[in-house]
């Protein structure tokens, strides 16, 4: 994985982890469920991250097969 993509993935994971921590604290401390739009936003970001990782993996696996 190139350094730039690696940095993008790391940054993205840190952001998602922070968002999930905030949701968790809201649930534990205040008994507040997150808004559905917040959850959909996080799911979309996880999907984007997965595409970024899978796109790179597919390229690597094709190169290894050759």
Buried (B, 14 or more C-beta within 10 A) or exposed (E): BEEEEEEBBEEBEEEBEEBEEEBEEBEEEEEEEBEEEBEEEBEEBEEEBEEBBEEBEEEEEEEEEE
